[in-house]
Amino acid sequence: MNAITVSTLCVGGIGCVSALALAVADKFLSVKEDPLIGQVTDLLPGANCGGCGFAGCADYAKAIVTGGAELNCCAPGGAEVAGKIAKCLGRDAGDVVKKVAVVMCGGDSTSAVRRFAYNGINDCAAANSTGGGDKGCTYGCLGYGSCARACPAGAIEIANGIARVVKSRCIGCGKCATVCPRKLIKLVPASETVHVRCSSKDKGPAVKKVCAKGCIGCRLCTKLGDPGAFSADGFLCARDYSQPLTKADDVIAKCPGHCITKDAD
């Protein structure tokens, strides 16, 4: 036999042996996946947003089936998906509260002072690391759209120099809150519509110098609103979403800082 024939036979023989070895390994060494994992994965919305705390829908499905993870962690799917998974597995879905993101800042370009003209990378973290950011309020939204770019649902818009969440599009995954360098974005119950859109912890006079829509710590909301509906932490008041609010219009109208607002959508 010539060299070409010998080489061909050798390569073919190695291929056959390798194929046989792989077939044996697949039969005796492979770990079979629970078919329930695939069924649960198919029930999830496939957003792969990571809001559940897992790498993606498939990873969350595996954690549900093999690790006993809670069924109510999928923000985009909500109660409907949790119910379907519960029916599939014969488990309790648990309480599901739909949440949406809210930017706790109302200092847009017409009401907030800019300390200097920022000409760097169009990114909030980059702007924040440049002299503490160009905004006069060191707590306020910088408006360079890092949260909008991170949102898988296109639910965040940058309007008049500030980020705004379109509530009807928000899936509550929390990716925007993770990338915000100033931690201004919070996930709140979707049923809530009234928010204190300020995060400044400075005293009232300092707040008024840099923003016309900032909380001055007057605590009027804690007196006018329902008991416990608003709480004060130093010079900053915040909405306590665990408590009901029936006097929203009165609180909004009389807030001297003009930072308590109601959702438009």
C-alpha positions as CSV (number, residue, x, y, z in Angstrom):
1,M,0.0,0.0,0.0
2,N,1.2,3.5,-0.8
3,A,1.6,6.3,1.8
4,I,-1.7,8.0,0.9
5,T,-3.7,4.8,1.5
6,V,-2.0,4.2,4.8
7,S,-2.6,7.7,5.9
8,T,-6.3,7.5,4.9
9,L,-6.8,4.3,6.8
10,C,-5.1,5.6,9.9
11,V,-7.1,8.8,10.0
12,G,-10.3,6.9,9.3
13,G,-9.5,4.4,12.0
14,I,-8.8,7.1,14.6
15,G,-12.1,8.7,13.6
16,C,-14.1,5.5,14.1
17,V,-12.4,4.8,17.5
18,S,-13.1,8.4,18.6
19,A,-16.8,8.2,17.5
20,L,-17.2,4.9,19.4
21,A,-15.6,6.4,22.5
22,L,-18.0,9.4,22.4
23,A,-21.0,7.1,21.9
24,V,-20.0,5.0,24.9
25,A,-19.4,8.1,27.0
26,D,-22.8,9.6,26.0
27,K,-24.5,6.4,27.0
28,F,-22.8,5.7,30.3
29,L,-21.4,9.0,31.5
30,S,-23.8,11.7,30.4
31,V,-26.1,13.3,33.0
32,K,-29.7,13.3,31.8
33,E,-31.5,16.7,32.3
34,D,-34.8,16.6,34.0
35,P,-37.5,17.2,31.3
36,L,-39.3,19.5,33.7
37,I,-36.5,22.0,33.2
38,G,-37.3,22.3,29.6
39,Q,-41.0,22.6,30.3
40,V,-40.5,25.4,32.8
41,T,-38.1,27.2,30.5
42,D,-40.8,27.2,27.8
43,L,-43.3,28.7,30.2
44,L,-40.9,31.6,31.0
45,P,-41.1,34.7,28.7
46,G,-37.5,34.3,27.4
47,A,-36.5,37.9,28.2
48,N,-33.2,36.7,29.8
49,C,-33.2,40.0,31.7
50,G,-31.6,38.6,34.9
51,G,-34.2,40.2,37.1
52,C,-34.8,36.9,38.9
53,G,-31.2,36.8,40.1
54,F,-30.1,34.1,37.7
55,A,-28.2,34.2,34.4
56,G,-31.2,33.8,32.3
57,C,-34.5,32.0,31.9
58,A,-33.0,28.5,31.4
59,D,-30.8,29.0,34.5
60,Y,-33.8,30.1,36.5
61,A,-35.9,27.2,35.3
62,K,-33.1,24.8,36.4
63,A,-33.0,26.5,39.9
64,I,-36.8,26.1,40.2
65,V,-36.8,22.4,39.3
66,T,-33.6,21.3,41.0
67,G,-32.9,23.9,43.6
68,G,-36.3,24.8,44.9
69,A,-36.2,28.4,43.9
70,E,-39.3,30.5,44.4
71,L,-41.7,30.6,41.5
72,N,-42.5,34.3,41.7
73,C,-39.1,35.8,40.8
74,C,-39.9,36.5,37.1
75,A,-40.8,40.2,36.8
76,P,-41.7,40.2,33.1
77,G,-43.9,37.1,33.5
78,G,-45.6,38.2,36.7
79,A,-48.5,36.3,38.3
80,E,-49.6,34.7,35.1
81,V,-46.3,32.9,34.5
82,A,-45.9,32.0,38.1
83,G,-49.3,30.4,38.1
84,K,-48.5,28.4,35.0
85,I,-45.3,27.1,36.5
86,A,-47.0,26.3,39.8
87,K,-49.6,24.3,37.9
88,C,-46.9,22.5,36.0
89,L,-45.0,21.5,39.1
90,G,-47.8,21.2,41.6
91,R,-46.4,23.9,43.8
92,D,-47.6,27.2,45.4
93,A,-46.9,30.2,43.2
94,G,-46.6,32.6,46.2
95,D,-47.5,36.2,46.1
96,V,-46.5,38.1,43.0
97,V,-46.3,41.9,43.2
98,K,-45.6,43.5,39.8
99,K,-42.9,46.2,40.2
100,V,-41.7,49.0,38.0
101,A,-38.7,51.3,38.0
102,V,-38.9,54.9,39.2
103,V,-36.2,57.5,38.9
104,M,-36.1,59.3,42.2
105,C,-35.1,62.6,40.8
106,G,-37.0,65.4,39.2
107,G,-34.2,67.8,38.4
108,D,-34.4,68.2,34.7
109,S,-32.6,70.8,32.6
110,T,-35.1,73.6,33.4
111,S,-34.9,73.1,37.2
112,A,-31.4,71.8,38.0
113,V,-28.1,73.7,37.8
114,R,-25.2,72.3,35.8
115,R,-21.7,73.2,37.3
116,F,-19.8,72.8,34.1
117,A,-20.1,71.6,30.5
118,Y,-19.2,67.9,30.3
119,N,-17.7,66.8,27.0
120,G,-16.6,63.2,27.9
121,I,-18.0,59.8,27.2
122,N,-21.8,59.7,27.0
123,D,-22.1,57.5,30.1
124,C,-23.4,58.3,33.6
125,A,-20.6,56.4,35.4
126,A,-17.9,58.2,33.3
127,A,-19.6,61.6,34.0
128,N,-19.9,60.8,37.7
129,S,-16.2,60.1,37.9
130,T,-15.3,63.4,36.3
131,G,-15.2,65.9,39.2
132,G,-18.3,64.2,40.8
133,G,-20.4,64.9,37.7
134,D,-21.5,68.1,36.1
135,K,-24.8,68.5,37.9
136,G,-25.0,70.9,40.8
137,C,-26.8,68.4,42.9
138,T,-24.4,65.5,43.6
139,Y,-27.3,63.2,44.1
140,G,-29.3,63.9,41.0
141,C,-29.8,62.2,37.7
142,L,-26.9,63.0,35.2
143,G,-29.1,62.1,32.2
144,Y,-26.5,60.4,30.0
145,G,-28.6,57.3,29.4
146,S,-26.7,54.4,30.9
147,C,-30.0,53.1,32.3
148,A,-31.8,53.5,29.0
149,R,-29.1,51.5,27.2
150,A,-29.3,48.8,29.8
151,C,-33.1,48.4,29.6
152,P,-34.1,45.4,27.6
153,A,-37.6,46.6,27.1
154,G,-36.8,50.1,25.9
155,A,-38.8,51.6,28.8
156,I,-36.5,54.5,29.6
157,E,-36.2,57.7,27.8
158,I,-33.9,60.7,28.3
159,A,-36.0,63.8,28.2
160,N,-34.9,67.3,29.0
161,G,-31.7,66.1,30.6
162,I,-33.2,63.4,32.9
163,A,-34.1,59.8,32.7
164,R,-37.8,58.9,32.7
165,V,-39.4,55.4,32.9
166,V,-42.3,54.7,30.6
167,K,-44.3,52.7,33.1
168,S,-46.4,50.8,30.5
169,R,-43.2,49.3,29.0
170,C,-41.3,48.5,32.2
171,I,-40.8,44.8,33.0
172,G,-39.3,45.4,36.4
173,C,-36.1,43.6,35.8
174,G,-34.0,46.1,37.7
175,K,-31.1,46.3,35.2
176,C,-31.4,50.1,35.2
177,A,-31.1,50.3,38.9
178,T,-27.9,48.2,38.8
179,V,-26.1,50.5,36.3
180,C,-27.1,53.8,37.8
181,P,-23.9,55.1,39.5
182,R,-26.0,57.3,41.9
183,K,-28.5,54.5,42.8
184,L,-31.5,56.8,42.0
185,I,-33.6,54.1,40.4
186,K,-35.9,52.1,42.7
187,L,-38.3,49.2,42.0
188,V,-41.7,50.0,43.5
189,P,-45.1,48.3,43.2
190,A,-46.7,49.1,39.9
191,S,-49.9,50.1,41.6
192,E,-48.3,53.0,43.3
193,T,-48.4,56.3,41.4
194,V,-47.1,58.9,43.8
195,H,-43.4,59.3,44.5
196,V,-40.9,61.7,46.1
197,R,-38.7,62.3,43.1
198,C,-35.6,63.5,45.0
199,S,-32.6,61.7,46.6
200,S,-30.7,64.7,48.0
201,K,-29.8,64.4,51.7
202,D,-28.5,68.0,51.8
203,K,-30.2,70.7,53.9
204,G,-33.0,72.7,52.4
205,P,-31.1,75.9,51.6
206,A,-28.4,73.8,49.8
207,V,-31.0,71.9,47.8
208,K,-32.7,75.1,46.7
209,K,-29.4,76.5,45.3
210,V,-29.0,73.7,42.8
211,C,-32.6,72.5,42.1
212,A,-36.1,73.9,42.0
213,K,-37.6,70.5,42.4
214,G,-35.8,69.1,45.4
215,C,-36.9,67.9,48.8
216,I,-36.1,70.6,51.5
217,G,-36.9,68.3,54.4
218,C,-39.8,70.4,55.6
219,R,-41.7,67.1,56.5
220,L,-45.0,68.7,55.5
221,C,-45.9,65.5,53.6
222,T,-45.6,63.4,56.8
223,K,-48.2,65.7,58.4
224,L,-50.6,66.0,55.4
225,G,-50.4,62.5,54.2
226,D,-51.9,59.3,55.7
227,P,-50.1,58.1,58.8
228,G,-46.9,56.4,57.8
229,A,-47.4,57.1,54.1
230,F,-44.2,59.3,54.1
231,S,-41.2,59.0,56.3
232,A,-38.2,61.3,56.9
233,D,-34.6,60.3,56.9
234,G,-32.7,63.4,58.0
235,F,-33.5,66.1,55.4
236,L,-35.0,63.8,52.9
237,C,-38.5,62.5,52.9
238,A,-39.6,59.3,51.1
239,R,-42.8,57.5,50.2
240,D,-43.4,54.3,52.3
241,Y,-45.1,52.1,49.7
242,S,-46.2,49.6,52.4
243,Q,-48.6,52.2,53.7
244,P,-51.8,53.5,51.9
245,L,-52.0,57.0,50.6
246,T,-55.5,58.5,50.1
247,K,-54.6,62.2,50.4
248,A,-52.2,62.4,47.4
249,D,-53.6,65.4,45.7
250,D,-53.4,67.6,48.8
251,V,-49.8,66.5,49.5
252,I,-48.7,67.1,45.9
253,A,-50.3,70.6,45.8
254,K,-48.7,71.8,49.0
255,C,-45.2,70.3,48.7
256,P,-43.0,73.4,48.7
257,G,-40.1,71.6,47.0
258,H,-42.4,70.5,44.1
259,C,-40.7,67.0,44.2
260,I,-43.8,64.9,45.0
261,T,-45.4,64.0,41.7
262,K,-47.9,61.5,40.2
263,D,-47.2,59.2,37.3
264,A,-48.4,60.5,34.0
265,D,-48.8,57.0,32.4
